[in-house]
Amino acid sequence: MTAIRKRTWTDTSSEQHTAWLVDYRDNAGKRRGKQFARKKDAEAWLTQAAWHVSQGTHTADSQSITVAKAAEQWIERGRRDGLEPTTIAAYDQHARLHLVPLCGSKRLSQLTTPMVEGYRDQLVDKLSRPMAIRVLRSLSSIISEAQRRGQVAQNVARNVKVKRAARQRAKAVIPSKASLRALLRAAEGAGDAQGQALVMLALFGGLRASELRGLAWSGLDLKGASVTISQRADAKGKIGAPKSASSRRTVPLPPSALTALKTWKLACRATELDLVFPSVGGKVMSHRYMSLNVLQPLLGAAKVAPLGLHDLRHAAASLWIEQRVDAKRVQTWLGHHSIQVTFDTYGHLFEAVERDSSVAAAIEKALIG
């Protein structure tokens, strides 16, 4: 039986109150009740609840959990699934600093899309737009995990988005060729085989820092002139799978990079993990050490503006694009999970190449016909 009935009572101070009680049965046939201050709210809720019951997706408030509790179980699943510590730390920050203060006490079954839209607006007002995007995405993931467990009927945050303005999409800043030439000369003249091999591999292979730190000699084909990325090192030095399935890739290397790598291999001490760039103790080299103790001295010798390992990855992409390597192959060599990421980051470089091609064609037509 489903009904809406009026309830009237008097409190201890002799003040009279009125509410509207929805009496219904859930998916299992168990009798449930929910109270509202206004009759029209009770009627609207009952219409929606009846539909969810008919579809077998209704969750009573008493069977639901709070956003805070859902966040805890979502983060715990991430730990069980082996997500990297830095990822877990970011998720914990999103929940602890932003979502729990905002809506942690709300039960998932009480959330509505308009309510989440309100949370979205508050996040955008309080945080930078990129951070607001990440926090809102975490909220949606939290609800999805609860939905998977049968603790809520639907994910009301799934279609709530923070639009990223095109002007806020940072374009990669490419190091100048003069700086790159100076760095290569400094690496060659420094007598540092490790540093030269690192610069060559980062610049011509476009590897991420985590991939350089986790690279094993077995991933280098010095005869076939290529490097295959099949593993990486996380922030704590643990070797694991690449960032994503698309990060598994093989990238061609030029002769100069192969020469530098062969020279370094003769000098590199063997390690249990067979690492190309091991630490002094034979373990995974930290990102900080690789940047400050291996790359930065070469930059100082080259007398160029400070560059990071990721800047060399950007340089690799720009050199490929300049040689008119097609966008799909650039995506593959960089290990991007989608072509959109490649265009978002390097689209202006592809456009420049097209313009250059158009200019050359126009000059040819003007002169030759």
Secondary structure, DSSP 4 states (H G I P E B T S, - for coil): --EEEEEEEE-TTS-EEEEEEEEEE-TTS-EEEEEESSHHHHHHHHHHHHHHHHHT----GGG--BHHHHHHHHHHHHHHTT--HHHHHHHHHIIIIIIHHHHTTSBGGG--HHHHHHHHHHHHHHS-HHHHHHHHHHHHHHHHHHHHTTSSS--TTTT------GGGSPPPPPPPHHHHHHHHHHHHHTT-HHHHHHHHHHHHH---HHHHHH-BGGGEETTTTEEEE--EE-TTS-EE--SSGGG-EEEE--HHHHHHHHHHHHHSPP-TT-BSSB-TTSSBPPHHHIIIIIIHHHHHHHT-----HHHHHHHHHHHHHHTT--HHHHHHHHT-SSHHHHHHHHHHHHHHHHHHHHHHHHHHHHHH-
